[in-house]
Amino acid sequence: MFNLKKARLRLLLFSIPLLLLALTPLRASAVTTYTETRASSSVDLHVDHSVQVQEGGLVLINDTVRLSTKPGEHAEPLQNVSIGFPFQYGPNLDYCFAHDALNPDVQFEVALDVGLGRVGFYGIDVIFHEPIDVSDGKSYNFTVVFVFSNLVSPINESSFRLDFPMYPSLTQEASLCSVTVTLPPNANYTESSLLERGLDFNITTIDSRQVLNHTKSPLEDFTYEPAWLTFTTTDTFLLINVDEIRREITLDEWGRLRLSDFYHLTNEAEKELSEIKIRLPQGAYGVSARDVLGGLSVVSEEENATAYTNATVSFRVTLKKGETGKFAVTYWLPWKSYVNQGSWRDFNLTFTLFEHFDWTIRKLAVTINLPEGAEFQSSSINPYSVQKRVFQENVTFVLYDVTPFHDLNFSFSYGYLVFWASFRPTLWIGTLAVILCAIALVWRAPRPPVPIIPIPPEDLRNFVASYDDKRSILSELESLEQQVRKGKIPRRRYKVKKKTLEGRLSVLSRDLTDLRERIRKAGPRYANAMRQIEVAETELEGAETDVQRIGTRYRRGEISASAYRKLLEDYHRRRDRARTTIDGVLIRLREEIR
């Protein structure tokens, strides 16, 4: 028993050194990982903090960081560098990317919403492809680009406030931070939070933009300084939220490329928005615009296959602050500029999901409608969904929080046999031939004579007279309603008179129904006349109902005065057209009575 315990003790003493030896690499690895995420204290940091207000209301912040050492100094190679800003701006961040300062095509991976080691900051990690060595006097520059929205808010129609981080938040001290704020074209700086500390910007002008400069040396680690400034502008400065854009790209079997862009946006500025300028792809022609009520005025530049087309869409009703507008723009593009045929059945569409815009699109949905008989093959953009119908396939891409700095170019391949172009015409011709044969057979068959029932002139005379009485009673009821609303007649007298008129109207309506049926049987011409009156009456009743409905909405404040007047004009035109149709039919009937 004693020998067994002694053997176990020896085994335990032998295992402990082996365990410590096995844990040593793990400990060393943990230390190495930590040092890679922090710049060495011997590395000097120099930051250019550039803030630019875009014309569409986006705010672009470029932080160019210069890492360097003095000759003879040693620094551990850097695998990644952390940078951030006060956490309150996190919800406004729409996009972030990083690249080599001298070669923007060399982009780095960015890890979002990482900790900087202290509470109150939103941090990101820039992860380099290879460790960066800046020892012995070497240096390296990289740039981080932040795209923010809703940092600009209106004060009044010509004044705006910009909220932004004055300095970047770094995990170690920087020897110098140069701050540059570039305002929109023709904007003038008025004041800022710097004045509260007895400081201010140095102002210069480049082209039509004011550039504000400020320097801080040194910039302490974990700097937390939210800032603001105000500016005025005489130009139209758009502040809009683009809630959704839907683009439909239709490739038809005849080699035509048609696009429809559906916009859903909200005006966030104090100034009313009456029109909007949009840029269409190269070579766009046949541009038209519409909303839910019909066509809109659109002015586009002269067609040019090598330049982007600018189009200005005028709204039917101006959008006040907080109001939402929906409209669509439809146009055509030259097929050969965007579609290539690789073989006898392989086609490739090279395009951009959306191009040349100045906002963040909260939801971008692009649907490609293939020709009948075409089959989707591949796309360079994921994810996508394919909807298959009997003879046609549709492919849809959906993206969220899309900024002008996203890469939206894509290549789309599909297979298509050209004989499908004749499928529909062949089907139509075959169907038409069958119909013509059936008509010929029916035409040759003996037909029974159609009885013609002569209509007594007295029926026409009674119909016209009764219809005149009906219109007179309706006019009297309308006048009675106006009198009681204005208080010109007592309510009791109004009820008695209204009941009497409605009784007479009921009798007339019954008589007119009987007369209509007798007149309708007299032949196709009279049946058509009665049908015209019935359609016009339906249109007239609908217009009267719509007039009452928008009047109620206007009194409740649901629509603006300009929208109310516009809709009222449309409904009055419908009512006048219906009355003109009825008058025309009655005039023709009166002439036959004579």
QUIJOQUI-V276971 format. One record per run of one state. SS is the DSSP state (A for helix, B for strand, O for the rest). FROM is the first residue (numbers start at 0). TO is the last residue. Records with the same first field share a line. If there is no record, write none. Layout:
SS->FROM-TO  FROM-TO
This chain:
O->0-0  36-42  53-57  68-76  100-105  114-119  132-137  148-150  154-157  165-167  170-172  174-174  185-185  197-200  206-207  216-217  219-224  233-238  251-255  267-271  282-283  291-292  296-296  300-306  319-322  333-333  341-344  352-359  369-373  379-383  388-391  402-407  415-416  444-455  485-489  520-522  556-559  593-593
A->1-35  86-91  192-196  334-337  417-443  456-484  490-519  523-555  560-592
B->43-52  58-67  77-85  92-99  106-113  120-131  138-147  151-153  158-164  168-169  173-173  175-184  186-191  201-205  208-215  218-218  225-232  239-250  256-266  272-281  284-290  293-295  297-299  307-318  323-332  338-340  345-351  360-368  374-378  384-387  392-401  408-414
